[in-house]
Amino acid sequence: MQQLWLLKLTRNKILPSELSQQWDAFIDTLQYLEAISVPRCVLLTSVKSIIVQVFADASSNVYGAVVHIQTVSKTGETRSQLLCSKSRVALLKRMTIPRLELAACRLLVKLTNKVLAALRESVDSVKLWTDSSIALS
């Protein structure tokens, strides 16, 4: 989509062949969505502890955050599952990678706050992760 915006194509214009091939490849992969199964229950029964781990990252085109929830039952069984994620397309005005990494960290914090507010169980630990030393500074 970002490439289409950069080309300023209108609805009636024909796509360049390279973009047309990319769109065709994308449309061909949509059939595999039916095979994806996402379990709805993420917490174990008789939970001993809950750990929320959130990761953020960015590239020149997109940035995002993903939340994993790890539960440990009283019997010692451990389960780690993807809970949710959020992504954003970078602005058309080119931004530096450090700025995008910082935007990813901001998204990480906002998503973490929403998840913690929505959880009805008490969380034992929250860990936020990024590989950007500039954003950490």
Secondary structure, DSSP 4 states (H G I P E B T S, - for coil): -HHHHHHT--TTSPPPHHHHHHHHHHHHHGGGGGG----S--SPSSEEEEEEEEEEEE-SSEEEEEEEEEEEETTS-EEEEEEEEEEEEPPSS---HHHHHHHHHHHHHHHHHHHHHH--SPPSEEEEEE--HHHH-
